[in-house]
Amino acid sequence: MSQPLAGLRVIELANFIAGPLAGTLLADMGADVIKIEPPKGDMGRAMPPQTRGESVSFAALNRNKRSLVLDLKQPAACEILLKLAAKSDVLLEAYRPGALEKMGLGANDVKKINPKIVYTSVSGFGQTGPYRRRAGVNLIIEAFAGPLSVTGEPGKMPMRPGVQTADVFGALFATYATLAGLVGAARQGEGRIADVSLVEASIAAAAWEAAEYLATGSVPQPLGNRHRLNAPYQLFATRDKRYLAIGTPNDGLFAKLMQVLGLAANGADPRFATYASRKANEAPLLELVEPAVRARESGELEAALTEAGIPCARVNNFKEVFDDPHIVARNVVGEIEHPRLGRMKAVRNPVLLDHDGPSINRYSPLLGEHSEEILRELGYAPATIAELVAAGVTRLAAEKSVAAE
């Protein structure tokens, strides 16, 4: 048996997070992802933290790939890319709309030589519309698309999320589009051209907020740690100055929470009798619940709530996450040998299959590490490759340094 995407070749033309993460998700499932990099490399290679001259962030987002350097400003490099596209299943790109068309590498150009290829474009605002050429990185997308307007405390400056939501949403939708295109190509013989906008991915992810506005005309507002539809469902401070997330999405769980907190006598209060009435009377409800939670130690209360079946969790830092026995038991963290970073830890793909599932088989490639290998696969002779290197069309990786040095 082999991995689900084994035998498929993907060309990746992307920097930083959204495009590279989509490429990694495909590579984890067995696709041969060839990362096309300019002579100076993916801009993510310069991101901190840096260890032994290598970006740890880049390493996390680009495993399982091969690196081919091509200076696409040169016609010979574009010719190589088209040769590669003729033998590939997917081209995944995250250039600014219109840039690849100017080089003769747009979707229609590539489809002429390979009608079955799936061509997935990821951009901030999409391939059409008045903003198609507008620059859009993660924070700008979060601001434009609405999520920042409902993040943070009411009446205060919005609080940006602690993780890169727009880029990750975009990567997931790009992967989804690519896989759908591959299924269509296998069944119908022709690949799709996919246009994935980070703005639209973020709008789609704001399902409740968008639905509320479209149905009622009411503009959703920030709620701090509170839930848009339910109460109590938020973070609470505890006696040991930790924060505990508690959610009670139905009447039965609410009754159990009141019992654990010693507030069972208030369970009969008509203001708290139903899902809707609890949200409508959230302020008086929290006047009861918050002091009761604040009087307890986080670990003790978490254990009591968990025993009662009530959804809850302390707010963990990342050390606590990776030290947690459940995360350890699930083997969430693996190890891989990198020629410069040494033996390094990495978060595994979150999908588990019954067999031949995603795996980490390659460290993130050194810049140009596979240029010669891939060019040879395309039929280029050693002498020709040397000429291409001399002309700056491609470059080969520098010698791999020993991590222990």
C-alpha positions as CSV (number, residue, x, y, z in Angstrom):
1,M,0.0,0.0,0.0
2,S,1.0,3.6,-0.4
3,Q,-0.1,7.0,0.9
4,P,-3.2,8.5,-0.6
5,L,-1.4,11.1,-2.8
6,A,1.6,9.0,-3.7
7,G,2.5,9.4,-7.4
8,L,1.1,12.8,-7.7
9,R,3.4,15.7,-8.5
10,V,2.7,19.2,-7.2
11,I,4.4,22.4,-8.2
12,E,4.4,25.0,-5.4
13,L,5.1,28.7,-6.2
14,A,4.4,30.4,-2.8
15,N,6.0,32.3,0.1
16,F,5.4,32.5,3.9
17,I,2.3,30.6,5.2
18,A,-0.9,30.1,3.1
19,G,0.5,28.6,0.0
20,P,3.4,26.7,1.7
21,L,1.1,25.2,4.3
22,A,-1.3,23.9,1.6
23,G,1.7,22.4,-0.2
24,T,2.8,20.7,3.1
25,L,-0.6,19.2,3.7
26,L,-0.4,17.6,0.2
27,A,3.2,16.5,0.8
28,D,2.3,14.9,4.1
29,M,-0.1,12.7,2.3
30,G,2.5,11.5,-0.1
31,A,2.5,14.0,-3.0
32,D,5.9,14.9,-4.5
33,V,5.8,18.7,-3.9
34,I,8.4,20.6,-5.8
35,K,8.9,24.0,-4.2
36,I,10.0,26.6,-6.8
37,E,12.1,29.3,-5.2
38,P,13.7,32.4,-6.5
39,P,17.5,32.6,-6.2
40,K,17.2,34.2,-2.7
41,G,14.6,31.7,-1.7
42,D,11.2,31.7,-0.1
43,M,10.9,34.9,2.0
44,G,10.0,32.7,4.9
45,R,13.6,31.5,5.1
46,A,14.4,34.8,6.7
47,M,11.8,34.6,9.4
48,P,12.8,34.2,13.1
49,P,13.7,32.3,15.1
50,Q,16.9,31.4,13.3
51,T,19.1,28.4,14.3
52,R,22.4,27.8,12.6
53,G,21.3,30.0,9.7
54,E,18.0,28.2,9.2
55,S,14.5,29.5,10.0
56,V,12.6,27.2,12.4
57,S,9.3,28.7,11.1
58,F,10.2,27.9,7.5
59,A,11.2,24.3,8.5
60,A,7.8,23.8,10.2
61,L,5.9,24.9,7.1
62,N,7.9,23.2,4.3
63,R,8.7,19.7,5.2
64,N,8.4,16.8,2.8
65,K,9.2,19.0,-0.2
66,R,12.0,19.3,-2.8
67,S,13.5,22.7,-3.6
68,L,14.1,23.8,-7.2
69,V,15.6,27.3,-7.7
70,L,14.4,29.1,-10.8
71,D,14.8,32.8,-11.6
72,L,11.5,33.2,-13.4
73,K,12.6,36.6,-14.7
74,Q,14.6,34.6,-17.3
75,P,12.8,32.9,-20.2
76,A,14.9,29.8,-19.7
77,A,13.5,29.4,-16.2
78,C,9.9,29.8,-17.4
79,E,10.6,27.1,-20.1
80,I,11.8,24.7,-17.4
81,L,8.7,25.4,-15.3
82,L,6.4,24.7,-18.3
83,K,8.3,21.4,-18.9
84,L,7.7,20.5,-15.3
85,A,4.0,21.5,-15.5
86,A,3.5,19.2,-18.5
87,K,4.5,16.3,-16.2
88,S,2.7,17.5,-13.0
89,D,-0.8,17.1,-11.5
90,V,-1.1,20.3,-9.6
91,L,0.3,23.9,-9.8
92,L,-0.3,25.7,-6.5
93,E,0.6,29.4,-6.6
94,A,0.3,32.4,-4.3
95,Y,1.7,35.2,-6.5
96,R,-0.1,38.5,-6.8
97,P,-2.8,38.2,-9.4
98,G,-1.6,38.8,-12.9
99,A,2.1,38.3,-12.2
100,L,2.4,34.8,-13.6
101,E,0.3,35.7,-16.6
102,K,2.9,38.3,-17.6
103,M,5.5,35.5,-17.5
104,G,3.4,33.2,-19.7
105,L,2.8,31.0,-16.6
106,G,-0.8,31.8,-15.9
107,A,-3.6,29.2,-15.6
108,N,-4.5,29.3,-19.3
109,D,-0.9,29.1,-20.4
110,V,-0.3,26.0,-18.3
111,K,-3.6,24.4,-19.2
112,K,-2.6,24.6,-22.9
113,I,0.2,22.2,-22.3
114,N,-1.5,20.0,-19.6
115,P,-5.3,20.2,-19.7
116,K,-5.6,17.8,-16.8
117,I,-3.5,19.9,-14.4
118,V,-5.3,21.4,-11.3
119,Y,-4.2,25.1,-11.1
120,T,-4.9,26.5,-7.6
121,S,-4.3,30.2,-7.0
122,V,-4.2,31.6,-3.5
123,S,-4.3,35.4,-3.1
124,G,-5.4,38.0,-0.6
125,F,-8.4,39.4,-2.5
126,G,-8.9,36.9,-5.4
127,Q,-8.1,36.8,-9.1
128,T,-10.9,39.2,-10.1
129,G,-12.5,42.4,-8.8
130,P,-11.3,45.9,-8.1
131,Y,-8.9,44.8,-5.3
132,R,-7.3,41.9,-7.1
133,R,-3.9,43.5,-7.1
134,R,-4.2,44.9,-3.5
135,A,-1.5,43.6,-1.1
136,G,-3.0,41.3,1.5
137,V,-1.1,39.7,4.4
138,N,-2.6,37.9,7.4
139,L,-3.4,40.9,9.7
140,I,-4.7,43.0,6.8
141,I,-7.0,40.2,5.7
142,E,-8.3,39.7,9.3
143,A,-9.1,43.5,9.4
144,F,-10.7,43.7,6.0
145,A,-12.8,40.5,6.3
146,G,-14.5,41.3,9.6
147,P,-13.0,38.9,12.2
148,L,-11.0,41.6,13.9
149,S,-14.2,43.6,14.5
150,V,-15.6,40.9,16.8
151,T,-12.3,40.1,18.5
152,G,-11.4,41.6,21.9
153,E,-13.3,43.5,24.6
154,P,-16.4,45.7,23.8
155,G,-15.4,49.4,23.3
156,K,-11.7,48.7,23.1
157,M,-9.2,48.3,20.2
158,P,-9.7,44.9,18.5
159,M,-7.3,42.3,19.7
160,R,-5.5,40.4,16.9
161,P,-5.7,36.6,17.2
162,G,-2.6,34.9,18.6
163,V,-2.3,32.6,15.5
164,Q,-2.4,33.3,11.8
165,T,-6.1,32.7,11.2
166,A,-6.4,34.1,7.7
167,D,-3.4,32.3,6.3
168,V,-4.4,29.0,7.9
169,F,-8.0,29.3,6.7
170,G,-6.7,30.1,3.2
171,A,-4.4,27.1,3.3
172,L,-7.2,24.7,4.3
173,F,-9.5,26.0,1.6
174,A,-6.7,25.8,-1.0
175,T,-6.0,22.2,0.0
176,Y,-9.7,21.4,-0.2
177,A,-10.0,23.1,-3.7
178,T,-6.9,21.2,-4.9
179,L,-8.2,17.8,-3.7
180,A,-11.6,18.4,-5.2
181,G,-9.8,19.3,-8.5
182,L,-7.8,16.1,-8.4
183,V,-10.9,14.0,-7.9
184,G,-12.6,15.8,-10.8
185,A,-9.5,15.4,-13.0
186,A,-9.4,11.6,-12.3
187,R,-13.1,11.2,-13.1
188,Q,-13.6,13.7,-15.9
189,G,-10.2,14.0,-17.4
190,E,-9.8,17.7,-17.0
191,G,-8.4,19.7,-14.1
192,R,-10.0,22.8,-12.6
193,I,-8.7,26.3,-12.1
194,A,-9.3,27.3,-8.5
195,D,-9.4,30.9,-7.2
196,V,-9.0,30.9,-3.4
197,S,-9.2,34.3,-1.7
198,L,-7.9,34.7,1.9
199,V,-10.6,37.4,2.5
200,E,-13.4,35.0,1.4
201,A,-11.9,32.2,3.4
202,S,-12.0,34.4,6.5
203,I,-15.6,35.5,5.8
204,A,-16.7,31.9,5.3
205,A,-15.0,30.9,8.6
206,A,-17.1,33.6,10.4
207,A,-20.2,31.6,9.8
208,W,-22.3,32.7,12.8
209,E,-21.4,36.4,12.5
210,A,-22.0,36.5,8.8
211,A,-25.3,34.7,9.2
212,E,-26.5,37.0,12.0
213,Y,-25.8,40.1,9.9
214,L,-27.3,38.7,6.6
215,A,-30.4,37.5,8.4
216,T,-31.1,40.4,10.7
217,G,-29.1,43.4,9.6
218,S,-27.6,43.6,13.1
219,V,-23.9,44.2,13.0
220,P,-22.1,41.6,15.3
221,Q,-20.0,43.3,18.1
222,P,-17.0,42.0,20.1
223,L,-17.9,40.1,23.2
224,G,-14.6,39.6,24.9
225,N,-14.4,36.1,26.3
226,R,-18.1,35.5,26.1
227,H,-20.0,33.3,23.6
228,R,-22.2,34.8,20.9
229,L,-25.1,32.5,21.5
230,N,-24.6,30.7,24.9
231,A,-24.1,31.5,28.6
232,P,-22.1,30.6,30.6
233,Y,-19.6,29.8,27.9
234,Q,-16.3,31.8,28.4
235,L,-13.1,32.1,30.3
236,F,-13.2,32.5,34.1
237,A,-10.4,33.5,36.6
238,T,-9.6,31.0,39.4
239,R,-8.1,31.4,42.9
240,D,-4.6,30.5,41.7
241,K,-4.7,33.2,39.0
242,R,-5.2,30.8,36.1
243,Y,-8.0,30.9,33.5
244,L,-10.5,28.2,33.0
245,A,-12.6,27.8,29.9
246,I,-16.1,26.5,30.7
247,G,-18.9,25.8,28.3
248,T,-22.5,24.6,28.9
249,P,-24.2,24.1,25.6
250,N,-27.4,22.5,26.9
251,D,-29.7,22.6,29.9
252,G,-28.4,19.3,31.4
253,L,-24.8,20.6,31.5
254,F,-25.9,23.9,32.9
255,A,-27.6,22.1,35.8
256,K,-24.5,20.0,36.5
257,L,-22.3,23.1,36.5
258,M,-24.5,24.8,39.0
259,Q,-24.3,21.7,41.2
260,V,-20.5,21.5,41.1
261,L,-20.2,25.2,41.9
262,G,-22.6,24.8,44.9
263,L,-25.2,27.0,43.1
264,A,-27.9,24.3,42.6
265,A,-30.5,26.3,44.5
266,N,-30.4,28.9,41.7
267,G,-31.1,26.3,39.0
268,A,-34.9,26.8,39.4
269,D,-34.6,30.6,38.7
270,P,-36.8,31.2,35.6
271,R,-34.2,33.6,34.3
272,F,-31.8,30.6,33.8
273,A,-34.3,27.9,32.8
274,T,-33.5,27.8,29.1
275,Y,-30.7,28.3,26.6
276,A,-32.2,31.5,25.4
277,S,-33.1,32.9,28.8
278,R,-29.6,32.3,30.2
279,K,-28.1,34.3,27.3
280,A,-30.7,37.1,27.8
281,N,-29.9,37.2,31.5
282,E,-26.1,36.7,31.2
283,A,-25.1,39.5,33.5
284,P,-27.0,38.3,36.6
285,L,-26.0,34.7,35.8
286,L,-22.3,35.7,35.8
287,E,-22.7,37.6,39.1
288,L,-23.3,34.1,40.6
289,V,-20.9,32.0,38.5
290,E,-17.8,34.2,38.4
291,P,-17.3,34.4,42.2
292,A,-18.0,30.7,42.6
293,V,-15.3,29.9,40.1
294,R,-12.9,32.4,41.5
295,A,-13.1,30.7,44.9
296,R,-11.7,27.4,43.5
297,E,-8.3,26.2,42.4
298,S,-8.1,25.7,38.6
299,G,-6.8,22.1,38.8
300,E,-9.3,21.0,41.4
301,L,-12.2,22.6,39.6
302,E,-11.2,21.3,36.2
303,A,-11.1,17.8,37.6
304,A,-14.5,18.2,39.3
305,L,-16.1,19.6,36.1
306,T,-14.5,16.9,33.9
307,E,-15.8,14.2,36.3
308,A,-19.3,15.7,35.9
309,G,-18.9,15.6,32.1
310,I,-18.9,19.4,31.7
311,P,-16.7,20.8,28.9
312,C,-13.8,22.7,30.4
313,A,-10.0,23.2,30.2
314,R,-7.4,25.4,31.7
315,V,-5.7,27.9,29.4
316,N,-2.5,26.1,28.7
317,N,0.7,27.6,27.5
318,F,2.6,25.6,24.8
319,K,4.9,23.9,27.3
320,E,1.8,22.6,29.1
321,V,0.3,21.5,25.8
322,F,3.3,19.5,24.8
323,D,3.9,18.1,28.3
324,D,0.2,17.0,28.6
325,P,-0.1,13.1,28.9
326,H,-2.8,13.0,26.3
327,I,-0.7,14.9,23.7
328,V,2.2,12.6,24.6
329,A,0.1,9.5,24.3
330,R,-1.2,10.6,20.9
331,N,2.4,11.1,19.6
332,V,1.6,14.6,18.4
333,V,5.3,15.5,18.4
334,G,7.7,13.6,16.3
335,E,11.4,14.0,15.4
336,I,13.2,14.4,12.1
337,E,16.9,14.8,11.3
338,H,17.8,18.1,9.6
339,P,21.3,18.6,8.1
340,R,21.7,22.0,9.7
341,L,19.2,22.0,12.6
342,G,20.1,18.5,13.8
343,R,17.5,16.3,15.3
344,M,14.5,18.5,15.6
345,K,11.0,18.1,17.0
346,A,8.0,18.7,14.7
347,V,4.2,18.6,15.1
348,R,2.8,15.8,13.1
349,N,-0.1,16.2,10.7
350,P,-3.3,16.2,12.7
351,V,-5.0,13.6,10.5
352,L,-4.7,9.9,11.4
353,L,-5.6,7.2,8.9
354,D,-5.9,3.5,9.5
355,H,-2.9,2.9,7.3
356,D,-0.4,4.7,5.1
357,G,-1.4,8.1,6.5
358,P,0.4,11.4,6.5
359,S,4.1,11.3,7.7
360,I,7.2,13.4,7.9
361,N,9.6,11.7,5.5
362,R,11.7,14.7,4.5
363,Y,13.1,17.7,6.4
364,S,12.4,21.1,4.9
365,P,14.7,21.5,1.9
366,L,17.8,23.6,1.8
367,L,17.6,26.3,-0.9
368,G,18.1,24.6,-4.3
369,E,18.9,21.3,-2.7
370,H,17.0,19.3,-5.4
371,S,17.6,21.6,-8.4
372,E,20.0,19.3,-10.1
373,E,18.0,16.2,-9.3
374,I,14.8,17.6,-10.7
375,L,16.4,19.0,-13.8
376,R,18.0,15.6,-14.5
377,E,14.5,14.1,-14.2
378,L,13.3,16.5,-16.8
379,G,16.0,15.3,-19.2
380,Y,18.6,18.1,-18.8
381,A,22.2,16.9,-19.2
382,P,24.9,17.8,-16.6
383,A,26.6,20.2,-19.0
384,T,23.3,22.0,-19.7
385,I,22.6,22.2,-15.9
386,A,26.0,23.7,-15.4
387,E,25.2,26.3,-18.1
388,L,21.9,27.2,-16.4
389,V,23.7,27.6,-13.1
390,A,26.3,29.8,-14.7
391,A,23.6,32.0,-16.2
392,G,21.8,32.4,-12.9
393,V,18.7,30.5,-14.2
394,T,19.0,28.1,-11.3
395,R,21.3,27.4,-8.4
396,L,22.4,24.4,-6.5
397,A,22.4,24.0,-2.7
398,A,25.5,24.9,-0.8
399,E,27.2,22.0,1.0
400,K,25.1,20.7,3.9
401,S,26.8,21.7,7.1
402,V,26.9,19.3,10.0
403,A,24.4,20.4,12.7
404,A,26.9,19.6,15.5
405,E,29.4,22.2,14.2
